[in-house]
Structures are given as structure tokens and as C-alpha cells.
Amino acid sequence: MRKGSYYPKGVTVTDGGVQFVFKIEQPTEEIAIGIFHGEKELARFPVPPGFRQGAMYSVILEGLPEGADGYCYYADGKEIADPYARAIAGMRRYGKEKEAVRYLFAGRAYDWEDDMPLRHLYSETVVYGLHVRGFTKHSSSGVRKKGTFAGIREKLSYLKELGVTAVELMPAYEFDEIEKTEGTYQKEAETKINYWGFKEGYYYAPKSAYAYDIDATAEMKDMVKSLHKAGIEVWMQFWFSGQDKCSEIPDILRYWVEEYHIDGFHLIGGQAPVVMLGTDPFFKETKLICTSFPLDEIYPCKGTVYQKNLALWREDFTYAMRKALKGDEGCLEAMLFHVRDNLQRAGVVNAISGYGGFTLQDLVSYERKHNEENGEENQDGSDYNCSWNCGVEGKTRKRSIQLLRWQQMRNALALVLLSQGTPYLQSGDEFGQTQKGNNNPYCQDNGVTWLDWKLLKANRDFYEYTKRLISFRKKHGVFHREQMLKGIDYLGCGSPDISFHGEEAWKPALSYNSRHVGVLYCGKYAKGQDGGEDADFYVAYNMHWEPHEFALPKLPKGKIWRLCMDTAVSLAYTVYEDEDTEKAAASAVMAGARSIQVYQSEKG
């Protein structure tokens, strides 16, 4: 036994032995390290007082007993938890009471094959949020290793075909999902599943119950490496309780970047040390997403950031676009702000649905939450949904309402994917996943939250629409600029980068009662997929329940407008699907009720 250094935290296997770095904050007379093989303790080593700095201890042990594969710490003879544990035994059985927890040595070499974080720009990113277990756990998923990191690998071709460039994992660090709860609406304490995982846990270890094989560390690395080879980043959600973890958070995130090549982190829960993280040079190319960042503190010098690594999660986008989707009064001003919103020093991430709230299908099918299955008398979850059921609450066989709902869903995705910023798509929304009106299924480890892959076949048209809309966005740089659109002609080309229109060109009607507006993008300010100048695009947003006429701005000589998308049509695309579609659009066009049309400039 000899004294080691105090970094890195946790247990590190080296050529010279095994280094243990741990903390014990309470007053203690005797500290010891137990060495295990499985459940059997092979030896116990007292730690001398001189191996401590503050509340931190550092010990290097050489020549451990043969077969040693785990350890634990003792304070005055009692086992204590190791928050720095990198691999854990005893927590593999999901939804079951946990066995005796043992901490494992996790120092086995891993061949990354020159893999590195991908470092996509926010402007080039389309995010797909998923729950590791729920993504493939359903019997319809068609994968062999259901509900695991390996199961995500089995769905790799699906993710690639859909066109997403990043997946955001709900908490996938180790936590105990079993909880004893007692609340106002429960008569007695009961056991529940914390399915989402927004709680404290072992922040340095992947969740062993999300692994098919015994070695969760290797399985998660295999998943990351495979996604990277397909050009898909891996982001992780981390939930922290508050200030008590502030000093630990940078070390936790740094570990996941170094050890697991994670591309980004969505920080949820208590106040994270965002200034510390935002100014740390280590994270300059790691994406950090939070609801707010004090950008003036992080970037005291004004100006454009070379490469944005910070991004704001835009909750206001969600509700502004839901109001526009419904056709609420006074919706246009906020909608147009979010259509062009993009910060100079940070990205913005936009979603209209997500894990916390209605799915996209439920957003157009329910006006009230239906959380009775959660066991809290429907008192949990938000009452503020900004949803519209299209005339009937919940499931209906009425064809007209079904068609309207699908049209509203096409509108919703168009609002997300045709806006600047980084679009976020919740898994299952692309084929109409429903939670039956539950907007807070935090405790539902069942068919409520598991993706029903049979819907992919049943709702194939909507999946194809989603896939093509993602592809359309990628092809045309005007819809995903890196910097904020200015609304002025700063190139001197005769047209601003973005402008707004109405029934008369260049004259938008933005009154409180108005629900329709046209948006013109000038292609000279962006590049298309071929690297050349992009086309001009005109997007007619008609969120009203009545048709409206739009005046198309005049194009330069030799060019015409061509309709390329209309959400009133099942697949929404016309040009690419129907060669008989009228090629040239007139100077004035009619957009149907609750529809979004896109016109592209072409040579006449």
C-alpha cells in the first residue's frame, strides 16, 4: 500500500497497481478497503490517516489477491457508498429490489478504433430523444436485445434512414429505479418505478440494467462507437439535485467525454455551474444544453463565437408553436420570432413535444391530461398543455377528425424543422406513438412508454413525411443558418435574408386576429447541398381554419415559383412525388385551411 494522487476520482487500474480515490466526509476513526471476488471478501486493508487530504483519500494497492474483481469502502466497520464507482454489480435486474451492491474494477482496455466525438455544428444537427429501455423493449421492436444499449445498435439502420444526426439519451447513468413513495394522493407508501431516471445516482457508471451483457461499460462504448460510425452523435441527459453537486459536475462530464466519447450533455434539475462549464477549455467542443446560460459572463467580449458549444433549450418555442398550431389569437409575433431565432454566441434547441408532456399524436388528440394510471388521482403532470383535440377527446373513428389530426401533426413537424435552430424530435413521434393522454408517465414502465413499432407500418405515410422533411431541411441551408437571420439586405443583393409577407407581397398582416403569414428566404445568403447558392423559398403559414390567399413576391427574370410541399396533402410533398403537378405557381396562391405550403424558385 502506498499513497497515490487525488485524480482521477474513482478506481483506476494501472500497471503499478490499483489506485482508489474516494471521499468520506463524516468524522471517522477507521477507514478500510475491502477487496472482493463476487460476493466473497478476499481481504480488508486499513487505510492510514496520512493517506487523506481534506475529505479525499488516495490509496494505491499492489499485488491484489488472485481473482479480485471488486471492492467496497468501510467507515468504522460500516459499508459506505462510492459515488465515483465506474461499474456496479447487484443492479442489473430492472424493476426488482436491488441485491447487495458491489463496486467493480472497470479498467479493461477498450479498442475505440480511432473514434472521436463528431463535433457537428448545431445548425447541421437534428436531435432524436429516446429512452434506452423504452426504445426497443416492446415486443414489436424486432430486436433481439430488447431495452438495452445493444438494442439501439440493432436499430442503427433505422436511425440512419430517418436522417437524425444525434440521439439524446434520457438518464443512462446508474440509478435505482425502485422508489418508495408516499404522497398526498396515495393512501399509503407504495413502490413505484422511476422510469425516467431523474434522480441522483452513480454518475460515473452506465446503467447496468440497460445492458444485455454483464459488461455494461463495453456495451455502451460499442453503442457510441457504432453511432459515431453512422455519423450520429450521442448526447446524454444528466439530472442534478442542486448546489451540492456543483463541484462534482465538471469532473463527471469530463469523465464521460474521455471514457465514453460522449458528444453533448443536456443538464436538467438543480442549478448547474454553467459559468464554470461554459468557460472550461476542456468543453469548448462538447455540446452543453441547458435552459439558460449567462452568456455575457461566459463571453465578456462581444462578438461571434468561433464554434458554438452552448445551447439553450427553448421551452418558450414549445408553447409558442403549440399556440400557433391551434390557431390562437395573437400567435404570429411569437411564431415568427422562433422561426428565425438563433443566437450569435449559442445554439437553440427547439421541440414541440417531448418526454415530459404529450406526444405529438396526443398533442392533437387530447385537451386534458389523463394520468390516472400514475396513481395520483390525475393531480400530477402539467395542466398547461396548449393542446387541441380537433373536436373529440382521445381516440375516435371519425374519419374527418383523424385526417385533421394527421394534418396538424404534419404542420407541427414543419414548424419545428423549418425553423432556425436545432430541431428536436421525440422518439415515436415520427410514426404516431401515443401515451393515451398521459403527459407525465414518469412511473410507467410498460406499453404506455415503450415504443409500439407496429405503428411504423400502420402510419408509414407519416414516417415517410418526417423522413423527407428532415432531408429537405438538410438540403437547403436557408432553413438551418449558423447565425441569426437579420431581416436586412446586408449583401446588397436586392433582398434581405428573411422577410415577411401577406395577401400583398412585402405587407404582412400581423394583427392580433391574424393567423396567416408568408416567410421569404433569399437563397443568396446560404448554400444548398451541392455547395452552390441555395434557391429562394417562400413558406405560406396558414394556421387559420379558413383558406387564405398569399401573394408570392416577384422573382428575377427567368425564374418561377414551384410548389414543393403542402401539408394539406397526405405525404405533403408534391413536386417529388407527382410529375403531373402544375410546375409554375401564379403570383397569388391559395393555402387551404390549417396548412403550410412551401414554394421553391426554379429556372422557368
Secondary structure as UniProt FT lines:
FT   STRAND          2..3
FT   STRAND          10..14
FT   TURN            15..16
FT   STRAND          17..23
FT   STRAND          31..37
FT   TURN            38..39
FT   STRAND          40..46
FT   HELIX           49..51
FT   STRAND          52..53
FT   TURN            54..55
FT   STRAND          56..61
FT   TURN            66..67
FT   STRAND          70..75
FT   TURN            76..77
FT   STRAND          78..80
FT   TURN            83..84
FT   STRAND          88..89
FT   TURN            94..95
FT   STRAND          102..104
FT   TURN            113..114
FT   HELIX           122..124
FT   STRAND          127..130
FT   HELIX           132..136
FT   HELIX           139..141
FT   TURN            146..147
FT   HELIX           149..154
FT   HELIX           156..162
FT   STRAND          166..169
FT   STRAND          173..174
FT   STRAND          178..181
FT   TURN            184..185
FT   STRAND          190..193
FT   STRAND          202..206
FT   HELIX           208..210
FT   HELIX           216..229
FT   TURN            230..231
FT   STRAND          233..240
FT   HELIX           243..245
FT   TURN            246..248
FT   HELIX           249..260
FT   STRAND          264..269
FT   HELIX           274..279
FT   HELIX           281..283
FT   TURN            284..285
FT   STRAND          287..290
FT   HELIX           295..298
FT   STRAND          310..313
FT   HELIX           315..326
FT   TURN            329..330
FT   HELIX           332..340
FT   STRAND          347..350
FT   HELIX           360..363
FT   TURN            364..365
FT   HELIX           372..374
FT   TURN            377..378
FT   TURN            390..391
FT   HELIX           399..417
FT   STRAND          422..426
FT   TURN            427..428
FT   HELIX           429..431
FT   TURN            436..437
FT   TURN            442..443
FT   TURN            447..449
FT   HELIX           454..458
FT   HELIX           460..475
FT   HELIX           477..479
FT   TURN            490..491
FT   STRAND          498..501
FT   TURN            505..506
FT   TURN            512..513
FT   STRAND          516..521
FT   HELIX           523..525
FT   STRAND          527..528
FT   TURN            529..530
FT   STRAND          537..542
FT   STRAND          548..551
FT   TURN            557..558
FT   STRAND          559..566
FT   TURN            567..568
FT   TURN            575..577
FT   TURN            579..580
FT   STRAND          588..591
FT   TURN            593..594
FT   STRAND          595..603
//
